[in-house]
């Protein structure tokens, strides 16, 4: 049984993509360990069918976070038996690469995003140069690479002349009873509450929308988002629920009338994204408001499941939300299309690509 060790900087309790990946590999004959981060406010680790370990980390951001976490991760990986180490994004790639080379084991890169074009990176020249050097140093040394969509694949392959497979961030197929929430559901955002996710427009837009907005998640914009809610006196219409484990989040999503998948295109990482929440809403039959960016547009052209807007602003978001809430025929069309699309866009189809990657890795 081949042993694969994955490294992430997030809390394993809430990383839906990694839970799916690890479950798939474990049930298909691999031994899997997922190493992540334990924050000071982390809840008890949820038991899974694969092994997990969390590195205790009090420093939560900045350069000291990376130096501290990498040091701890390096020694955890060094004394962990494995046949392959997989780094999830650039922020775990250095410890995983060093250990893999020292122990002469396989090294894999799973690029969830264009890390060098994150909002927190791209506008800080010195920080950007450091991450660009890490990327340039590390990716050519990988034994296998995969990413989340065609746009990112094209960029990585052009830049590094190295093959990238595509394992999209797609949800498990849901067989739960579907609810139709046109008249009584809430608007839902699930995911990281980060800079670039349009909260500075979405929250003010709620002044013009006769529904409640529920936000499930935390991130670097959470404090400002709460301050904005207080400033606009929207506490009765905008509710923050914090981190919600995936099994609990599913029932919250089912009761939503509209899902939110918005980004500001200040970087290619946002413009070329294909977020997990897009498929979560689809699986629940929930129409959504999303950006008219390449990856979402391609799917929406094939089967319309979302109302797409070109530019995010308070006005465009409020207008789009009210259009969905006032036209039941249009709303029902998106709802029915989501129910059709969920059979195609599901993890049970996508996981075959993942299995082929690791089969080929160990065959080679």
N, C-alpha and C positions, 0 to 999 in steps of 0.2 A: 504494500500500500504506500503510494507516494505521499509525502508530507509537504503541504504548501502553507507558508506563513504569510499572511497579509498584514500590512502596517497602515494605520490611519491616524490622523491627528484628532479625529472626532470621537464622540462617545459611541461605542458599539450599540448601545440601546436604541439609538435613533437613526442609524445609517441604513436606510432601507436598501440601497443598492448593494451594500456589502453583505447584508443579511441574505439577500437573494443569491448572490454569487457563492457565498460560503455554503449555504444550504444545498445548492445544486451540485457543487463539487463533492461535498460530503456524502450525499445520497448516491453519487455515481462512482464510489469506490476510492475517493481520495481522503486522506486525513488532513483536516483543516484547522488552523489556528488563526484567529483574528486578534491582533494587538491594537488597542486604541488608548484613548485618554480618559482618565478619571478626574473630573473637575471637583472642586470643593463641594459643589451642590449636587453632584451626580447621585442618582437614585441607585438602589441595589441592582447589580448586574442581572439582566433577564436571562434565564437559562435557555440555551439553544441546543440543537443537535450537533453542533461543532464546538471546538474548544475556543475559549476567549480569555483574554487577559487585559487588564487596564493598568496603564502606568499612572501613578498618582502625580498630579501636576497642579501645583498651586499658582504658578505664574501662568496667566491665561492668554497673553498676547505679547507681541514685540520680539525684539532680537533675543532677549533673555529667555523667552519661551522656547524658541527654536534651539538655542544652544543647550538648554537644560533637557528638553525632550529628546533631542537627537542623541545626547550622551547616554541617557537612560535606555533609549530604544536600541542603540548600538550594542550595549552589553546584554540586553534581553535577547536580541537576535543572535548574538555571538554564542550564547550558551543555550540556544534552542535548536534542536535537531530539525533539519528540513532538507528536502530535495530541491525546493525552489522557494525563493523569496519574491514577493510581489509588493512593490511600492505603489501606493495609491496617491497620485499627484506628486508634484515636486517636493512637497514639504515632508516627505518621508524617504525620498529617493537616495540621499547620501548614506544614511546608516545601512539601508538595505543593500545598496550596491557594494559598499565596503565589506560587509559581512559575506555576501555571496562570493565575492572575488577571493577573500581570504580563505574561505572554506571550499572554493571551487565548485559551487553549486549554481543552479540556474537562477537568473534574475529577470523579472518581468515588470513592465511598467503599464499601469492602468491610468490613463489620463482622463480624469473626469471633466477637465476644463482646460482652457488656455491659461495656465497659471500665471504666466508673465503678463497677462492682460487683465488680471483681476483689478477691480476698482482700488483695492488697497495697495496695489503694486505699481500699476502702470503710470500713475501720476507722481511717483517718487523716484527720481532719476537714479540715485545711488542704490536704493533697494532693488530697482528694476535691473540694474547691471549685475548685481549679485545673483539674482534668480536666473537671469539669462545665461550667466556663466555656468551655473549648476545644471541647467537644461542642456547646454551645449556639451558639457563634460560627460553627462550621464547617459543621455538617450542613445548615442551611438554604441554604447557598451551593453545594451539590453539584448537578451536572447529572444524576447518576444514583446510586442507592444500592442495595445489596443486602446481605443477611445470610444466616445459615445455617439458620434454622428459623422456623416460624410464631410461636412465642412471642416471639422477639426482634423479628420483623417487627411484631407487634401493639404492642409497647412503643414502638418507634421511631416508628411512624406516629401513634400517639396523642399522643406527646410533641411531635413536630415537624410534624405534618400534612403529611408528605412521603411519597411512595410508596417502598416498599422491595420489591424482588424477593427471591426466595428461591433461593439456590444452595447446596444442602446440601453438607456436607463428606463426600461419599461417595467410596468407593474405586473404582478401576478394576476392571472385571470380570476375574477371574482364571481362567485355563484350566488351571492347574497340577493335577497329580494330587492328589486330596484324601486326607489321611491321617486315620485313625481312632485317636485317641490315648487312649482311655479308660483303658487299663491302664498305659501307660508314658510319657505326656507330662508336661510341667511346667506350672505355673501361670505366666502371663505378664502383666506390665504393660508397656505401651509408651506413651510420651508423656512430657510434662514431669513431673519429680519435684518438684512444687510443693506449697506449703501448700494445704490443702483437698482433697487427693486421697486422704485416708484412710490414709496410710502409718502413722500412729500407732496405727491399729487393725489394719491388714492384717498388718504385720510381727509383732506379738505373736500374732495368730491363727495364724500358721504353726507355733507351738508345738504346736497341736492337729491339724495337718493333715500327713498322710504323703506330701507331695510337695515338690518344690523350687520356689521362687519366683524367676523371672528378671525383673529390672527393666531395661528398655532406655530410657534417657533421662537427662537431667540437669535440675537446676532449683534453686529457692531452698530446698527442703527436703532436698536430697541429703545434706548434711553431717549433719543431725539423723537422717536415715534410717539412715545408716551407723553413727552412734553408738548408735542403738537396737538394731541388729543385733548390734553388739559387746557391748552391755550384756546382751542376752538370750542371748548365745553361740549365735547362729543363723547363723554364717558358713558353715556346711556346707549350709544350707537356703535362704539368700537370697543371690543373686548379682547384683551390679551390673555391667552391661555398658557403661554410658555411652551416648553418642550412637551410633546405628547408621544408616547411610545406608538409604534406603527399599528399594533393591534387595537389600540384605543382610537387612534386617528381615523381608522377606517369607518367606524360608526359615526364620527363627526362629519366626515366627508359625505356620507350617504344622506344626511339631512340638509345639505347645502342646496341652494337654488342656483348659485353661480360660483364658479371657481376662478381665482385670479392667478394669471401667469404673466406678469409684467416685468420688463427690464428697460433700463435706459441704455441706449446704444453708444455710450461713451467709450466703449472698448469692444474689440471683436469677441471677447469672452462672453459678453452679454448678448451681442447681436447674433452670434452663432450658437447660442445655447439651445438645448433641447431638454427641458427640465423634467424630472421625475413626476412632479405634480401634474403636468399636462396629461400624463397617462393615468394617474390616480383619479383625476376628475372623470376622465373618459370611462374608466372601469365602473365608476359609480353612476354613469349616465347623467353627469352634471354638465350642462353647457358652461362654457367658460369665456372669459375675456382674456385675450392674449395679444402679443405683439405680431405685427406683420413682418416678421424676420424670416430669413430663408428656411430654416428647418421646420418651423410651425406652418409656414405658407405651403410647403410641399405637401405635408399631410392634409392640411385643410383644403387643398385643391383636389386631392383624391377623394376625401369625404369630409364634408364641412361639420366640424364639431365645436368650433369656436368662432366668436365674433372678434375679428382682428382689427387693431387700430395701428395707424402708421406712426403717430407721434404721441407720447404720453404727456398729458397735462390734466389739470383739474377739470377743464371743460370737456376734453375728449373722453375722459374716463367716465364722468358723470353722464354724458350723453349716451355712451355705449351701454352702460349699466341700465339706464332707463329704457333704452331701446329693447333690451332683452326682457325687461320686466313688464313692458307695456304691450308687447306683440306676442301673444301666446302661440300663434301659428308658427312664427319664426323660432320661438323658444322650443316648441315641441319638435320641430325639425332637427335642431341641434341635439336634443335629447335622444331622439330615435336614431340619429346617425351615430351617436356615441355608443349606443347599445349594439349597433352593427360593427363598429370599428373595434370594439373591445376584444372581439374574437380573433382579429388579426394582430393587433398591437398588444401582445401579452408576453409575459416572461417565458411561458412554456414553449413558445416559438423561438424566442431570442436566445434561450440558454443553450441551444444546440451549437451556436457559434462559439460560445465560451468553452464548451466541452471539446470542440475540435481544436481550439487553440492549445489547451493543455495536453491533449492527446498527442498532437504534433510536437509539442515542446519536449515531452519525455521520449517520444519515438526517436527524435533527432539525437 
